[in-house]
Amino acid sequence: MTKKEQVIMKAERGEGLTVEEIKIYHEAVKPEKHVYGKYGTLKKKYLEDKGIDWTIADLPTYLHGVDKQAAELQETMRARLEQDERYKRTGNFIEDYRRMTEIQKLIEEEILNEIVYVV
């Protein structure tokens, strides 16, 4: 059995590690880095600011779920709003751009209020 394997087994059993063993352990067991989308990152920051401890729960899965919920809500709202007469395309570039910007603003506000900034 290699030194790395011995250190990992010792750490899993909950035994104390020396400084040298801790260095070996950190080198052998690299922490997994998670990358989230815009809304998952905002939710993580919000939870940190609120002081909510997510060490017990599966935070990466939760935050990826937040991103997925946000994408689904965005898709649903965009389809619904584009059917509204107020937001239909007119053929005038400036007016159409203004309408699309307003749709995006409404969707963003809804996602932030319903998914991100709630506990």
MODA-V882815 format. One record per residue. N is the residue number from 0. RES is the residue in three letters. PSI is psi in whole degrees, -180 to 180 (* if undefined). NEAR is the number of other ideal C-beta (glycine too) atoms within 10 Angstrom. Layout:
# MODA-V882815
{{N,RES,PSI,NEAR} {N,RES,PSI,NEAR}}
This chain:
# MODA-V882815
{{0,MET,133,6} {1,THR,166,9} {2,LYS,-41,11} {3,LYS,-47,14} {4,GLU,-40,10} {5,GLN,-43,12} {6,VAL,-42,23} {7,ILE,-44,16} {8,MET,-40,11} {9,LYS,-42,15} {10,ALA,-40,17} {11,GLU,-30,10} {12,ARG,-10,7} {13,GLY,14,6} {14,GLU,154,10} {15,GLY,145,8} {16,LEU,146,13} {17,THR,171,10} {18,VAL,-44,7} {19,GLU,-43,10} {20,GLU,-35,18} {21,ILE,-43,13} {22,LYS,-43,12} {23,ILE,-43,19} {24,TYR,-48,16} {25,HIS,-33,11} {26,GLU,-36,10} {27,ALA,-38,14} {28,VAL,87,13} {29,LYS,136,7} {30,PRO,145,6} {31,GLU,129,6} {32,LYS,130,6} {33,HIS,140,12} {34,VAL,127,9} {35,TYR,163,16} {36,GLY,-173,15} {37,LYS,-49,13} {38,TYR,-32,22} {39,GLY,-39,24} {40,THR,-42,15} {41,LEU,-41,20} {42,LYS,-42,26} {43,LYS,-45,19} {44,LYS,-41,11} {45,TYR,-45,16} {46,LEU,-39,17} {47,GLU,-43,11} {48,ASP,-33,8} {49,LYS,-13,9} {50,GLY,23,6} {51,ILE,128,11} {52,ASP,116,9} {53,TRP,25,13} {54,THR,-26,5} {55,ILE,-44,6} {56,ALA,167,10} {57,ASP,82,10} {58,LEU,-46,18} {59,PRO,-43,16} {60,THR,-42,10} {61,TYR,-47,14} {62,LEU,-35,22} {63,HIS,-35,16} {64,GLY,-37,14} {65,VAL,-45,23} {66,ASP,-41,18} {67,LYS,-44,13} {68,GLN,-43,17} {69,ALA,-42,24} {70,ALA,-41,13} {71,GLU,-44,11} {72,LEU,-41,16} {73,GLN,-45,16} {74,GLU,-45,11} {75,THR,-47,12} {76,MET,-40,17} {77,ARG,-45,16} {78,ALA,-41,9} {79,ARG,-45,12} {80,LEU,-33,18} {81,GLU,-18,13} {82,GLN,-19,9} {83,ASP,137,10} {84,GLU,-36,5} {85,ARG,-24,8} {86,TYR,8,17} {87,LYS,151,11} {88,ARG,143,11} {89,THR,-19,10} {90,GLY,-15,6} {91,ASN,115,10} {92,PHE,-49,9} {93,ILE,-45,8} {94,GLU,-43,11} {95,ASP,-40,14} {96,TYR,-43,10} {97,ARG,-43,13} {98,ARG,-43,19} {99,MET,-39,15} {100,THR,-41,10} {101,GLU,-40,13} {102,ILE,-47,18} {103,GLN,-40,14} {104,LYS,-44,10} {105,LEU,-43,14} {106,ILE,-46,19} {107,GLU,-45,16} {108,GLU,-43,10} {109,GLU,-45,15} {110,ILE,-46,21} {111,LEU,-42,16} {112,ASN,-33,10} {113,GLU,-24,12} {114,ILE,-48,19} {115,VAL,-54,21} {116,TYR,49,12} {117,VAL,151,9} {118,VAL,*,7}}
